[in-house]
Amino acid sequence: MIAWILVADDNVDVKSFLENEGLEKKQTWILEVPETGVKIAELRSWLKANSLSIKKGELVVFRVNGADNLSEQCQNVLLKPLEESRSEVLFVLTVRSEYGLLPTVVSRCRVRKIKGIEVNEDKDYEKVWNEVVEAWKIGPGASIGLLDKWGKDRELPILNFLLMKLAKGLRSLPSLRRVKILKLGLELKEDAKLMVNRKLLLGRFLLEGGRIAQLDS
């Protein structure tokens, strides 16, 4: 069974989604993930307990709301179930942005953008990348100005996207500058799930990343 990532601004109507896909929902287990995330033990227990309820031939939906709030460690816990789940299990991960998930998670799922999500989301994030590059050329003031421009609740998806772009660029055009900035971002991301003020986290990345870019340019 293919796993799905549903990208939406608000609550996703999973029932309608399944009906549109020609699937009949018999049973749904839901895990609500708050902004602060959940503990690894809690996620493992949820997966294990609900796996015991699976009956042969009956579709069971494992739905994780706010999957992009999961820590990297918790997302790694999902990898094996996503890849090795029984045919009776359908995983549905609802997120505000796919960039809040690890690439290894996204690669195991199909992505569907629904309910208010712009079709040109990828272009929007590419625009963010270009804005960061230009701001780093100008100086610290330009970098901090981007935070207010981007708005709230996008900090972690934006950071994930920037790290993805840096990693891709490193493979095609290796440079010490990219290595340093990527390392900085990965270190900061370790604290992302523990920080209430993610705007401050992204601001630090922009400032220190810009400083590295200026020094090595």
N, C-alpha and C positions, 0 to 999 in steps of 0.2 A: 504494500500500500504506500502510495506517495505521500510524503508529509508536506504540509502547506504552511507558508508564512503569509498571514493576512496583514497588510499595512493599511491602517486606518486612523483617522483623527479621534474617533470615539468608539463606543462599543460596537463590535461587529456582530451582525446577525448570522451566526454560524448555521442556524437551521436553514435559512434561505440559501446560503452558500452551498450546503450539502445537497439540497434539493436541485439546485441549478446544475450541480455536477452529477446528478443521477444517483446519489448515494442516500441510503435510508439510515437515519440515525436511530439506533436502539438505546444507547446509553452514553452519557457524557460525563467525564470527570474533569472538573475545572480547578486549576490552581491560579489564584490571584496573587500576582507578584507586585508588592508595593514599590515605591520609589527607592526604598532602602534595600530592596532585594530580599532573598530568603537564604537560610542556612543550607549548606550542602546536605546535611543530614535530613533536613525537612524535605528537600527535593527527592532524595533517594527513597525516603519512606513513602512519599506520595506515589512515586513510580512503582515501587514494590507492592504496596497495598492494593493499588488499582489493577495491577497486572494479574492478581489472583482472581479478579472478578471476570476475566475474559473467558467467554465460552466459544467453542469452535463454531464457526459459521455466522457469528453475530458481530456486527461492526460496533466497536467501542471507540469513542472519540476522546483522546487525551488533549485537552485544551489548556494552554498556558497563556493567560492574559497578562500583558506587560512583560513578555519574554525578554525585551530589550533592557529590562531592569535587573536581569540576572547577572551576577558576577561572571567573570571569565571562567572561574573554577566550576560554577554551576552549569554554565553553558557547555563546558567540556563533559560534564556528567550526562548531558543529553545526547552526545554524539553516538554512543553505542546503541541506545534505544532507537534513535532515529534510523540508524543503518540496519539494525537487526530485528526490528519489531515484527511481530507476527502479521499475517495478512489481514487479521481481524482488527488491527489497530490503525487508527488514523490520527496522526499528530497534527494539531493546528496551533501555531504560535502566532498570537496577535501582538503587533508592535506598532509604534508610531513611525519608525523608520527601520528599514532593513540594515542600515549602517550601524545600528545599535547592537547587532549580532556579530559573532565571530564569522569570518569567511567560511570556516569549516562547517558551521551550522547551516549557513545559507546554501552552501553547495549540496547539502543533502535534502533540500526542500525546493518546492516550486513557490515562486513569489507572486502574489496577487495583490494589486493595489486597488482599494475600493473605498467608497464613502468619503468623499471630500478630498482625497489625495490627488494632487495634480499629476497628470500624465507626464509632465516634463520635470518630475522630481529630480531625476538624474542630472538634467541640465542645470537645475537650481544649485545642486551641490558642486557641479563643475564651476559654476559662477563663484561659489564660495571659495574654491581653491584659487581661482584667478585673483580674487580680492585679497586673499592672504599673501600671495606672491607679490602683488603690487604694494601692499601695506609694508611688507618686510623691506622693500626697496626704499620706502619713504622714511620710516622710522617708527618708534614706539607709539606716538600719538595716533598714528593712522591705524595701528593694530588694535589698540583699545577701542577706537571708534567703531570697529566692526561689531563688537559685542552688542551694543545697543541696536545696531542696524539689523542684526540677525534675529533679535527677539528672544523670548524665554523658551525653555524646554527643548532647545535644539542643541544644547552644548555637547552632550555626550555623542549623539549621532554625528555631529560635525567633527568632533575630535576623531572618532572612528574613521570617518571618511578621509580626513587629512592624513591619518596614519596609513590608510590603505593606499592613497596616492603616493606617499613617500616610499612605501615598500615596493610598489610597482616601478616607480622611477629608479629605485636602487638596483632592481634587476636589469633594467635596460640601460641605465647610465650611472654606474657606481661613482660615489663621491663621498669624501669624508664628511662634508657638510650634511648630506642627507642622513648618513649614519648617526651623527650626533643629534640631529633634530628628532629622528625616529626614536632613538634611545630615550631622549627626554620625554617624548610623548608616551611611550610605553611605561616609563617610570611613574609619570603623573597619573596614568590611567589606573594603576594599581590602587590609587587612593580615591578614584572616582565614585565608587559605590559607598564610600564612607563619608563623603563630603556632601553637606546639605547645599552649600553654595557652589554649584558646578560652574557658574559664570566665572567665579574666581579661579577655578581650575583651568578653564579654557583661556582666561586672560593671562595666566602665568605661562601657558604654553606659547601663546602668541608673542608675549614679551621676550621670553628667553629664546624661543625659536628664531625670532627676528634678530636678536643679538648675535646668535650663532651665524645666521645668514650674512649679517653685516661684517662680522669678523673674518669669515672665510671667503667673502666675495672678492 
